[in-house]
Amino acid sequence: MAVFNLNVNGKKQTVDVDPKTPVLWVLREHLNLVGTKYGCGIAQCGACTIHLDGNAVRSCALPVSAIGNKTITTIEGLAEKEDHPVQQAWIEHDVPQCGYCQAGQIMTAAALLKNNPNPSNEQIENAMNGNLCRCGTYLRIKAAIKTAAANS
């Protein structure tokens, strides 16, 4: 076990865990931030996507020991009142069906728009590639990202 001082959603958090513990489980089990979902456990589905210093990363395969002084943002910390342009566009386009993958989809889309405020269709597809949606709402996801880009 080791003590890690983390910056999560703008708050300093201290956890005492095995250094190999994936960030996903630190968030869910130790910090009670359950918006980030477990999907595959091998960083292939995107359900566990968070931001690390503003970049989208898969938390299920990222050991807490790799965080260092980087800032973690989860879906709970994306916007104080759930009013991030991506979240609003998701509602406008009625994107979620089952909703399980949506936190990861939203976090990936938000990171894309932060780095590229006006992405092309191809850039959206490349950025979102690997974020799996079992309900198949990919067309609505792309439309919502375009709306969020226009409203940002």
N, C-alpha and C positions, 0 to 999 in steps of 0.2 A: 504494500500500500504506500501511497505517497500523497502529499497535499498539493493541490493545484489551485491557484488563484486565477479565476477566469473572469472575463468581462463579458457578461451575457445580457443582451438587450439593455445595455447601458448601466447595468448594475454589477458590482463586484460580488462574485460568488466564490466560496471556498468549498472544495470537495476533497475527501480523502478516499481515493480509489486506486485500484491497480492501474499502473501507467498504460497498460494495453487496452483498457476499457474503451470501447468506441464512444465517441462524443454523443451519439444517439442515446445510449443508455445512461450516460451522465445526465443529459437533459431530462429524460423521461423519469428515471428512477430516483435520481438524487436531487433534482431541482424542480420536479413536478411540472415540467413544461412538456405537455403531452400532445401538442399540436403537430410536432414533427413525428411522422409515422415510420414504423418498421414495415418494410415491404419484402425485400429479398435477402438482405444481410450481406450482399456482395457488391454493392454500389452499382447495380445495373438498372434499377427501376425508377429511381428518383424520388420516391416517397419521402425519403429522409433528408431532402435537400435543405440546407441552411446557408446563411452567408457567413463567410470567414473573411473579415476585412473587406466586405462588400462583394466578394466573389461567391458564386454558387458552388457549393461542395456537397458531397454525399457524406453524411455524418455516420452512417452505419459501419463504414470501413476506415474511419479516421480515428486513430487512437488519441485520447485526451493528452497524452504526452507530446503530441505534435503541435498543440495549440500555441504554446508560448504566450507571448503578449498580444496575440491577435484578438480582434473583437468578433464575438459570435452574435449573430442576429437570427432569431427563430421567427416563425410565423407570428408568434405572440408579440414580438418586438418590431415587426415591420411597420406598423402604424398604431399610434395610441388608441385611436377610435375606429380601427378597422376601415379607415378611409383612404388607404393608399390607392392611387389611380388604377393599379392592377386589380385590387380587390373590388373596386367600384365597377370596373369593366367586366369582371367575372360575374357580378350580379346582373348587370345590364344585359349580358349575353346568355344568362341562365346556363353557365358552363357546368357547374357540378351536377352530377347525378347521384352516384353513391357518395362522392365526396372524399373517398379515402386518399386519393393521390393529390388532391387539390392543393394542400399546403406546399408540397414539393413543386408542383406546377407553378404556383404563384411565386414562390421564392426564386425559381429559375427565371421566370419572366421578368420579375422585378430587377434581378441582377443584369439581365440582358438590356433592359431599358435604361438602367443607370449608366452602363458602358456604351450604349448605342441608342440614343433617344429616338431614332427614326429608322428602325431596321427594315430591310426588304423582306419579302416573303421567304426567300432562300435563307437569309440570316436568321429569321424566326425559326424556320424548320431545323436549321443546323443547331441553334442554341437549345431548342426543346427536344431534339433527338435524344432518346434514351429515357425521357420522362414518360413512363407508360401509364396509359389510362385504360383500364379494363372496360369502361363504359363507351369508349371510342368517341369522346367529345373533342377530338383534335381540331375539327373545323371551327368549333366555337372558341376553342382556346386561341387559335390563330386570330380570329376576328376580335377577340377581347384584347389581345396584345396590340393589335392595330389601333383599337379605340383608346387603350391606355396611352399609347405613344402620342396620339393626337391630343389627348387631354392633359398631358404632362407639361 
